[in-house]
Amino acid sequence: MNDLNAGELNMAVSAICQNDKGEKYAFVTFSDGVRSAEGKIPACKILKNGGFADIEVKELEKYMAEHLKELKKLAANIDIFSAFKGE
C-alpha cells in the first residue's frame, strides 16, 4: 500500500451539537490514515483513541485547548443542512 498522505495528520471539526441540558459542544477528529482520535470541545479531551500513544493524546488535547477559539469558530461555520441542498 502506497498512501501519499501517510504520516500527515488531518483534522476535522463537527458542527455544534447541544445536549439536553443546553450545553454546546463539538467533536474534533484527528487522523493520519492509520491512527485516529476523537476529542470534544470545549472540554478539550480525547474521548476515543485508535493508535496514538499517551504522550500524543496529551499533545492533541493541548492543541485543542490552545486553538479552542479557532475550533469553535470552525464548528459554528458548519452548515449541516448544506449537504441536502440541491437534491
ZAZA-859058 format. One record per residue: residue in three letters; x negated, y, z of N, C-alpha, C in turn. Coordinates in pm, whole numbers, plus 50000, padded with zeros to 5 digits. Layout:
<nodes>
ALAXYZXYZXYZ
...
</nodes>
This chain:
<nodes>
MET499154988150000500005000050000499115012450000
ASN499335021149906498545033349897499475045249915
ASP499625049650040500525060750071499715073650074
LEU499995082549980499245095049972499465103950093
ASN500595102250165500895110550282500465104050413
ALA499835092550409499405085950531498465095050609
GLY498685096150739497865104550823498375118750836
GLU499275122750747499845136150753501055135750846
LEU501085144550944502175144751040503285153850989
ASN504455148250969505615155650923506555158051041
MET507265169151036508195172651142509535176351080
ALA510615172151144511965175851101512745180251224
VAL513615190151205514425195451315515885193651280
SER516685189051376518125187251353518855200451370
ALA520115200251332521005211551361521245211851513
ILE521755222851561522055224151704523265215351738
CYS523135208051847524205199551898524665205552031
GLN525805200952079526315205752208526965194052280
ASN526615192352408527215181452483528525185952548
ASP529175177052622530475180152681530415190452793
LYS529205193652838529015204152939528735217752875
GLY528695218152742528425230652672526945233752654
GLU526075224452693524635226552680524215223852535
LYS523445233052479522985231752342521595225552338
TYR521375217452235520075210952218519905207252071
ALA518695203452035518395198651901517315187951912
PHE517185179951809516175169451806515055173451711
VAL513835169651748512655172051665512005158451641
THR511835154951515511255142051480509875144251418
PHE508925136351465507555136651413507275123051351
SER506635122851234506315110251168505075111951080
ASP504275101451077503105101750988503175090550884
GLY504365084950867504525074150771504365060350832
VAL503705059650946503505047051017504165047751155
ARG503925058651222504465060651357505525071651353
SER506415071351453507405082051463507745084351609
ALA508205096451637508635100051771509755110151758
GLU510695109351854511805118851853511845125951987
GLY511875139151980511935147452100513205155652102
LYS513445161952215514645170052234514225183752286
ILE514785194252224514565207752273515885213152324
PRO515915221452424514805228952482514025221652591
ALA514375209052621513655201752727512205198952689
CYS511915198552558510555195952508510015182652560
LYS510855172452553510475159052596510655149252482
ILE509705140152467509815129352369510725118652430
LEU511785115052357512755105252404512485091352348
LYS512005090852223511705078252156510315079052098
ASN509535068552117508175068352067507915055051997
GLY507525055851873507205043851798505775044051749
GLY504825042351840503435040651800502445051351841
PHE502905062651892501975073051936501415069452074
ALA500145072152095499505069952225500045080052326
ASP499945076852453500455085652559499895099752547
ILE498625101152517498005114352505498595121852386
GLU498925114652280499545120952163500965125552195
VAL501695117752273503045121552315502975134552395
LYS502015135652483501835147952561501545159752470
GLU500745157652366500435168252270501675172452191
LEU502515162752155503745165952084504685174052173
GLU504775170352301505595177752396505045191852416
LYS503735192952421503085206052434503385214552311
TYR503315208452193503615215652069505045220952072
MET505995212552113507385216952118507555228652214
ALA506905228052329507005238752428506405251752376
GLU505255250752310504565262552259505285268852140
HIS506065260952067506745265651947508265265251963
LEU508725265652087510155264252114510995274852044
LYS510535287152045511285297951981511485295151832
GLU510415291151763510495288251620511355275951593
LEU511235265751677512025253651659513515256351677
LYS513845264751776515245268551797515785275951675
LYS514955284651618515375292351501515605282951382
LEU514725273151363514895263451256516205255851273
ALA516485251351395517715243851422518945252451398
ALA518875264951436520025273951420520325276851273
ASN519315275751187519495278851045519945266850962
ILE520115255351025520535243450951522055243250939
ASP522515242550816523955241850788524285227350756
ILE524835220150855525095205850835526165203250730
PHE526975213150701528025211050603527565213750460
SER526355219250443525865222150308525695209250227
ALA525495198050293525355185350224526645181150154
PHE527765186550200529065182750144529585192750041
LYS528895203750024529335213849928529105208849786
GLY530045212149701529905208449560530385194449527
GLU530905187249625531405173649597532855173949559
</nodes>
